[in-house]
Amino acid sequence: MRKYVADILNEMEKAGYESSAFQTTPEPFSAQKEAARACAVGFDLIVAAGGDGTINEVVNGVAPAKKRPKMAIIPGGTTNDYARALRIPREDPVAAAALIGKGQTLKMDIGKANDKYFMNIAAGGSMTELTYAVPSEFKSVFGYLAYVLKGAEMLPGIKSIPMHIVFDDGEYNGPASMFLVGLTNSVGGFEQIVPDAELGDGQFTVIIVKTANVVEMIRLITLVFNGGRHVDDPNIIYTKTHSLHAERTDGEPLKINLDGEYGGDTPMEFLNLTQHIEMFANVDEIPDKNLAQNYETQDAVVKEVENISQKDLDGDGKIG
């Protein structure tokens, strides 16, 4: 990223920003601490340059603040799922910075997992151990292919875990090889795993994979590639929820993956923080089906109708 900094700062200046650059250090949570400092001193925009793990760390610095600056992303990782969902150029850092000059933003949901935050996915189970198993030097050489190769290697070793998962419309008690809590339609470089995700709609998409049978897993993967047809399969629970509770029923902890990094163990509570951070995005390129409405606008309309009708329409216990 270093060789692009001058050009990136030039793009920021053209967009009307007086900018400075901070290079992360080996200190733990370096990016998170700098993002929190930038919030505290009143910066208008924080740009996270790196992969999904770096963006996650910056989000963890921004999300707890009462006054949160806008965020922008310059992709620099292996899969760059979040940038893919926001249609930000993934191969050209300067083009990604220039996108800020378009002035297009989306108010994005942020997930809270116990006391940590995530912006794209949370997951647990055998398949989610994949991101821990791929060495960083292997990812640097082979990129996304590293995940594919390691996934094929791990497939025979997938096993079911006894789970208790509670979501808005019900609960699941039984074996599961994986569960996933998604905020965008881009997971592991694929956009068909969560085909109907709406950015900023206040809902997680939840996928629970019941089977651990290798033949069934391969069939489900085939259905993913064949138009996202896995969502209707009996081995899958596919639902939307604003909150979720997950734990193992055998009393053992389960590692939870937040945006590709270890994020703690179950039991874990997940909460959707609706339209919590305003992100720069290439909105023109995002399909309409993946765009949710602006809830501030919706809330204003509801409040006005409540004032006129003198009725509590949104169930919050008050009128207007």
C-alpha positions in Angstrom: 0.0 0.0 0.0 2.9 2.3 0.8 3.7 3.2 -2.9 0.1 4.4 -3.5 -0.1 6.7 -0.5 0.8 9.9 -2.3 -1.7 9.3 -5.1 -4.4 8.3 -2.6 -3.9 11.5 -0.6 -4.1 13.4 -3.8 -7.5 11.8 -4.5 -8.6 12.7 -1.0 -7.7 16.3 -1.6 -9.6 16.4 -4.9 -12.6 15.1 -3.0 -12.3 18.0 -0.5 -10.6 16.4 2.4 -7.5 17.5 4.3 -6.0 14.1 5.0 -3.3 12.4 7.0 -2.0 8.8 6.9 -1.4 6.3 9.7 0.6 3.1 9.2 -0.4 0.3 11.6 2.2 -1.0 14.0 2.9 -4.5 15.5 1.1 -3.3 18.6 -2.1 -5.3 19.2 -5.3 -3.5 17.9 -3.2 -0.7 16.3 -5.8 0.1 13.7 -8.6 -0.1 16.2 -6.9 2.3 18.6 -6.1 4.8 15.9 -9.7 4.7 14.6 -11.0 5.3 18.1 -8.6 8.2 18.5 -9.8 9.7 15.2 -13.4 9.4 16.4 -12.6 11.1 19.7 -10.9 14.1 18.0 -13.7 14.6 15.5 -12.4 13.5 12.1 -15.1 13.5 9.4 -13.9 10.4 7.5 -11.8 7.3 8.3 -10.4 5.3 5.4 -9.4 1.7 6.1 -6.8 0.4 3.7 -6.3 -3.4 3.9 -8.2 -6.6 3.9 -11.4 -7.6 5.7 -9.5 -8.1 9.0 -8.1 -4.6 8.9 -11.5 -3.1 8.1 -13.0 -5.2 11.0 -10.5 -3.7 13.3 -11.3 -0.1 12.2 -15.0 -0.8 12.6 -14.3 -2.0 16.1 -12.7 1.4 16.8 -15.6 3.3 15.3 -18.7 1.4 16.2 -18.7 2.1 20.0 -18.5 5.9 19.5 -21.6 8.0 20.0 -20.5 10.3 17.1 -19.2 8.1 14.3 -17.4 9.5 11.2 -18.1 8.2 7.7 -15.9 5.3 6.5 -14.3 4.4 3.2 -12.4 1.3 2.1 -9.3 0.7 0.0 -9.1 -3.0 -0.5 -5.7 -4.7 0.1 -6.5 -8.3 1.2 -7.0 -11.7 -0.2 -10.8 -12.0 -0.7 -12.0 -8.4 0.1 -15.6 -9.5 0.7 -16.8 -6.2 2.0 -15.3 -4.2 -0.9 -16.9 -6.7 -3.3 -20.4 -6.1 -1.7 -19.9 -2.3 -1.9 -18.6 -2.6 -5.5 -15.4 -0.9 -4.7 -12.5 -1.5 -7.1 -10.4 -4.4 -5.6 -7.3 -4.3 -7.9 -6.6 -0.6 -8.0 -6.1 1.3 -4.7 -6.1 4.7 -6.4 -9.4 4.0 -8.2 -10.9 2.9 -4.8 -9.8 6.2 -3.3 -11.2 8.1 -6.3 -14.6 6.6 -5.6 -14.8 8.8 -2.5 -15.1 11.8 -4.9 -18.4 10.4 -6.3 -19.9 11.2 -2.9 -22.1 8.0 -2.8 -22.7 6.5 0.6 -24.8 3.8 2.2 -25.8 3.5 5.9 -24.6 0.0 6.7 -25.7 -2.3 9.5 -23.0 -3.4 11.9 -23.2 -6.7 13.9 -22.3 -6.9 17.6 -21.1 -10.2 18.9 -21.0 -10.1 22.7 -18.6 -7.1 23.1 -17.0 -7.2 19.6 -18.3 -5.9 16.2 -18.3 -7.2 12.7 -19.3 -5.7 9.4 -19.7 -8.7 7.1 -20.0 -12.2 8.6 -19.9 -14.1 11.8 -19.7 -17.9 11.7 -19.0 -21.0 13.7 -18.4 -24.7 12.8 -16.0 -27.0 11.0 -15.9 -25.1 7.7 -15.3 -21.7 9.4 -11.9 -23.0 10.8 -10.7 -22.7 7.2 -9.6 -19.1 7.6 -7.4 -20.0 10.6 -5.9 -22.9 8.7 -4.5 -21.1 5.7 -1.0 -19.7 6.4 -0.5 -16.0 5.6 2.4 -16.7 3.3 0.3 -19.3 1.4 -2.4 -16.6 1.0 0.1 -14.1 -0.2 1.3 -16.4 -3.1 -2.0 -18.1 -4.1 -4.6 -15.5 -3.0 -8.2 -16.8 -3.0 -7.0 -20.1 -4.5 -5.4 -20.9 -1.1 -8.9 -21.0 0.5 -10.3 -23.2 -2.2 -7.4 -25.7 -2.0 -7.5 -25.8 1.8 -11.3 -26.2 1.7 -11.1 -29.2 -0.5 -8.5 -30.7 1.9 -10.7 -30.1 4.9 -14.0 -31.3 3.4 -13.6 -35.0 4.6 -13.0 -33.9 8.2 -16.1 -31.8 8.6 -18.2 -32.9 11.6 -21.5 -31.9 13.2 -21.7 -30.0 16.5 -24.7 -30.1 18.8 -26.1 -26.6 18.7 -28.8 -24.4 20.2 -29.5 -21.4 18.0 -32.3 -18.9 18.7 -33.5 -16.3 16.2 -36.5 -14.0 15.8 -38.8 -16.5 14.2 -37.8 -19.7 16.1 -35.0 -21.8 17.3 -32.9 -24.8 16.2 -31.8 -27.6 18.5 -29.7 -30.2 16.8 -26.5 -31.1 14.9 -24.9 -28.5 12.6 -21.7 -28.5 10.7 -21.8 -24.7 10.4 -23.8 -21.6 11.0 -23.3 -18.2 9.4 -24.7 -14.8 10.3 -24.3 -12.5 7.3 -24.7 -8.7 6.7 -23.9 -8.6 3.0 -24.2 -10.8 -0.1 -20.5 -11.5 -0.4 -19.1 -14.4 1.6 -15.8 -16.0 0.9 -15.7 -14.4 -2.5 -19.1 -15.8 -3.5 -22.3 -13.7 -4.0 -24.7 -16.6 -4.3 -24.4 -17.9 -0.7 -26.6 -15.0 0.6 -28.3 -14.0 -2.7 -31.1 -11.8 -1.3 -29.1 -9.8 1.3 -30.2 -6.2 1.5 -27.5 -3.8 2.7 -28.7 -1.8 5.7 -32.1 -3.4 6.2 -31.6 -4.1 9.9 -31.6 -7.9 9.4 -29.0 -10.6 9.6 -29.2 -13.5 7.1 -28.8 -16.7 9.0 -27.7 -20.0 7.4 -27.5 -23.2 9.5 -26.1 -26.2 7.7 -27.4 -29.4 9.4 -25.5 -32.0 7.5 -21.8 -33.0 7.8 -22.0 -35.7 5.1 -19.4 -35.1 2.5 -21.7 -36.1 -0.4 -24.4 -33.8 0.9 -21.9 -31.0 1.4 -20.7 -31.3 -2.2 -24.3 -31.2 -3.4 -25.0 -28.1 -1.3 -21.9 -26.4 -2.8 -23.2 -27.3 -6.3 -26.6 -25.7 -5.5 -24.8 -22.5 -4.3 -23.1 -22.2 -7.7 -26.4 -23.1 -9.5 -28.2 -19.8 -8.7 -28.2 -20.0 -4.9 -30.7 -22.8 -4.8 -29.3 -24.1 -1.5 -31.6 -21.8 0.4 -34.6 -24.2 -0.2 -32.7 -27.4 0.7 -34.0 -29.4 3.7 -30.4 -29.6 5.0 -30.4 -25.8 5.3 -32.1 -23.4 7.6 -32.2 -20.0 5.8 -33.9 -17.1 7.7 -33.7 -13.4 8.6 -33.3 -12.1 12.1 -32.4 -8.9 14.0 -30.7 -10.9 16.8 -29.4 -14.4 17.5 -28.2 -16.5 20.3 -25.8 -19.4 19.6 -24.3 -22.0 21.9 -23.1 -25.7 22.0 -25.4 -28.0 23.9 -22.6 -30.3 25.0 -21.1 -27.5 27.2 -18.0 -27.1 25.1 -17.0 -23.7 23.6 -17.1 -23.1 19.9 -14.7 -20.6 18.2 -16.5 -17.8 16.4 -15.1 -16.3 13.2 -15.8 -12.6 12.8 -14.9 -11.3 9.4 -12.3 -14.0 8.9 -10.6 -13.6 12.3 -11.1 -15.3 15.7 -13.7 -13.3 17.6 -14.3 -15.3 20.8 -16.2 -18.4 21.9 -19.8 -19.4 22.3 -22.2 -18.8 24.0 -22.6 -15.7 22.0 -25.3 -13.1 21.5 -25.5 -11.3 18.1 -27.3 -8.0 17.6 -27.9 -6.0 14.4 -27.0 -2.3 14.8 -29.2 -1.0 12.0 -27.5 1.6 9.6 -24.8 2.2 12.2 -21.9 3.4 10.1 -22.2 5.4 6.8 -19.8 3.9 4.2 -18.7 5.2 0.9 -19.8 2.8 -1.8 -20.2 2.5 -5.6 -23.9 2.7 -5.3 -24.5 2.9 -9.0 -23.1 -0.6 -9.4 -25.0 -2.3 -6.6 -28.1 -4.2 -7.8 -31.4 -2.7 -6.6 -32.4 -6.0 -4.9 -29.4 -5.6 -2.5 -30.2 -2.0 -1.5 -32.4 -1.4 1.5 -34.3 1.9 2.1 -32.9 4.6 4.3 -34.4 4.0 7.7 -34.0 7.7 8.8 -36.3 8.7 5.9 -38.7 5.9 6.7 -38.8 6.8 10.4 -39.5 10.4 9.6 -42.5 9.4 7.4 -43.8 7.1 10.2 -43.5 9.8 12.8 -45.4 12.3 10.6 -48.2 9.8 9.9 -48.4 9.1 13.7 -48.8 12.8 14.4 -51.6 13.1 11.9 -53.4 9.9 12.9 -52.6 10.1 16.6 -51.9 6.4 16.6 -48.8 4.4 17.5 -48.0 2.7 14.2 -44.5 1.4 14.9 -45.2 -0.1 18.3 -42.6 2.0 20.2 -45.1 3.1 22.8 -45.3 6.7 21.8 -46.9 8.8 19.0 -44.5 10.8 16.8 
